[in-house]
Structure formats: C-alpha cells, structure tokens
Amino acid sequence: MSPHIGASLARLVRKRAGNVCEYCCLPQSSQEATFHVDHIQPAVAQGLTTPENLALACVTCSLRKAARTKARDPHTKQLVQLFHPRRDCWSEHFVWTTGWRLVGRTPIG
C-alpha cells in the first residue's frame, strides 16, 4: 500500500483509538489541533499503510516521534526502541504525575 492514508482507514484508526493519542493518552477533545494518523513503522522505512501499522497521535507526539523507531535513552545514552502502541503496554512504560506531567517508567517510555 502507498503511504497515503485514505479517509476510511483514518476513520478506523480514530475509532479504534477512541479519539485518544495512542502515545500519550491525551484526548482529542482537549486539543484544538486535529490529531495525526501516524505510521508506527515509518513509511520511509518500508512501514505499510495498514491498520496494524497506524496509530492516532497528538501533534506533539507525532512531531517528536517523526520518522523514528529508536532514540537515545537520556540516562544510559543507549539506543532503544520507542514505544510501540500495538506491541507495548502503555502503563508499563508511562505514568502521569499528579501535576499532569507524563513520565517514562522505562527506557522505552
């Protein structure tokens, strides 16, 4: 499939995600900017445009992730996989603090 995401596929991704960012769990209703339908495995890295490889992402998460699947852990400086919303359990890797700050619990987070 091409990297273009058709309207019906975008609707499926939004419905499956419940209009919540699959990376940080921010609801679309709390944001003015429309969330992106993101390739988990980027199209430039041969990621397919299929439901299994698409996730709903708020603008901040989409721009920070960009076309990457790995990043440097700020503590160990090791290259680690980024959170994968189809494979990884969100609560194992992230937590919201009482001050509404998203904190990673693991290198993936």
C-alpha positions in Angstrom: 0.0 0.0 0.0 1.1 3.6 -0.6 1.8 5.9 2.4 -1.4 7.9 1.6 -4.0 7.2 4.3 -7.5 7.2 2.9 -10.5 8.7 4.8 -12.0 5.3 5.7 -8.7 4.0 7.1 -8.2 7.2 9.1 -11.8 6.8 10.5 -11.0 3.3 11.5 -7.8 4.3 13.3 -9.6 7.2 15.1 -12.5 4.9 16.2 -10.1 2.2 17.4 -8.1 4.7 19.4 -11.3 6.3 20.9 -10.0 9.7 19.7 -7.2 9.5 22.2 -3.5 9.8 21.3 -2.1 6.3 21.4 1.3 7.5 22.6 0.4 9.9 25.5 -3.3 9.2 26.0 -4.3 12.8 25.5 -7.9 13.1 24.3 -8.6 14.8 21.0 -11.4 16.7 22.8 -8.9 18.6 24.9 -6.9 19.9 21.8 -7.7 22.3 19.0 -5.3 20.8 16.6 -6.5 17.7 14.8 -4.6 14.5 15.7 -2.5 12.8 13.1 -2.8 9.3 11.8 0.8 8.1 12.2 2.8 5.3 10.7 4.3 3.4 13.7 6.9 1.9 11.4 7.6 4.9 9.2 6.7 4.7 5.5 10.2 5.9 4.7 11.4 2.7 6.5 9.1 0.5 4.5 6.3 0.7 7.0 3.0 -0.3 5.5 -0.2 1.7 5.4 -2.3 -0.9 7.2 -4.4 -0.7 10.3 -1.8 -2.6 12.3 0.9 -0.1 11.5 -1.2 3.1 12.1 -1.8 4.9 15.4 -3.6 8.1 16.3 -1.1 10.7 17.6 -1.5 14.1 19.0 0.5 16.8 17.2 3.2 16.9 19.9 3.8 13.1 19.9 3.7 13.0 16.1 6.3 15.7 15.7 8.6 14.3 18.4 8.4 10.8 17.1 8.8 11.9 13.4 10.1 9.1 11.2 12.0 7.3 14.1 11.5 4.0 15.8 14.5 4.4 18.1 16.0 7.1 20.3 18.8 7.6 22.8 17.8 6.9 26.4 18.6 10.2 28.2 20.0 8.3 31.2 22.1 5.5 29.7 22.7 7.0 26.2 21.9 3.6 24.7 19.8 3.5 21.5 16.4 2.0 22.5 13.1 1.2 20.7 10.4 3.8 21.0 7.0 2.9 22.5 5.0 0.8 20.0 1.3 1.2 20.7 0.4 -2.2 19.1 3.1 -4.2 21.0 3.8 -2.4 24.2 1.6 -1.9 27.3 1.3 1.8 28.0 1.1 1.6 31.8 4.3 -0.4 31.9 6.2 2.4 30.2 4.5 5.6 31.2 2.7 7.3 34.1 1.0 10.7 34.5 2.1 12.6 37.7 -0.3 14.4 39.9 1.0 17.6 38.3 -0.1 16.3 34.8 3.4 15.6 33.6 3.9 12.5 31.5 6.9 10.5 32.8 8.6 7.5 31.3 9.0 4.5 33.6 11.3 2.5 31.3 13.8 3.4 28.6 11.0 2.7 26.0 8.9 5.3 27.8 
